[in-house]
């Protein structure tokens, strides 16, 4: 079927797409996608049974329903991507694409919160930021959509370039460059090269760059088609960091205070404010909206419970974000304990980067350091303030008492460090 005809069916289905029969959306188009351990074609009939209006398949299957409900294509994933690209090109919405090593999802949610004060705005759900998630976001763009903020993730070179071409953004922003996914990017130079594929495309296409002028790597990209922000007084939008217990920024004498934790969120906040100001949203309205901004679960959450003050940052971790979290946590008043889980996808840098995190912890004014996971355990040392456990089960068996008032819990997603918060308090 031609994409233009499939697009008419998308409109008929009110832009509803399903890819998982366990979460089928009634009157949607179901795309039968394939993976290493699954084949969506095997569930096409089930999708119709559960209420899908049409199914897009790329394998021969036994059709149990009306022939017109089945749309046979060469490749379901490529069709999903091509339909998404077509839908985006039919739209007049302004598209902001963002990527980076840390803070992508937080920044995306902050930008959305600001823009929806005045505009019909959509954004990536959660962190659905890959070659499947990005098309699903593009397919949610309707005629009334005015802004779409689309998050892009990558593990290897070339992936940001691919996603950027799919999105065809009007604006591009990179949160930062950190030691994330080193297994694929090889080193920090690879990270920078991979992430700046977005800026390279933006410049070539004569679109608009959004630049953190406090970032030395980003500074060299500032040009006549850029919007700059930061503590640097030469920025288009100049901010003062007024963060104390919570992250805050001052612009033109107006304070914007959030319930976010961590110095590393200052630039994320400034990016969102700058974008709002650029699109004529009053700073007072931005301040009022962000005062009540709530982060997604497990992302730099500040929780007070049973006389304890907990920073739960268990959604993900890499060496850069881990170090930043520890440095911010050191500034907290009172006695402190860090409970850190292994960091994944570091390749040959795995041992070195975990050693560095232990060194960072030991160099800070932190009363107790607990390291959990097989990688950390292999680096076990005899420093009295350090405790090492192979896994969470061992930790629960041997360490149930937390005397410290302030607690930082952080680790990679696969470590599920939020389980510690649930059990110790």
ABEGO torsion letter per residue (X at the ends): XBAAAAAAAAAAAGGBBBABAAABBBGBBBBBBBBAABBAAAAAAAAAAAGBABBBBABBBBBABBAAABBBBABAAAAAAAAAAAAAAABABBBBBBBEABGAAAAAAAAAAAAAAABBBBBBBEABABAAAAAAAAAABBAABABBBBBBBBABBGAAAAAAAAAGBABBBBABBBBBGAAAAGBAAAAAAAAAAAAAAAAAAGBBBBBBAABAAAAAABBAABBBBEABAABABBBBBABBABBBBBBGGBBBBBABBEAAAAAAAAAAAAAAAAAGBBAAAAAAAAAABBBBBGBGBBBBBGGBBBBBBAABBBAAAAAAAAAAAAABBEBBBBBBBBBBGAEAAAAAAAAAAAAAAAABBBABBBBBEAAAAAABBABAABBBBABAAAAAAABABBABABBBBBBBAAAGAAAAAAAAX
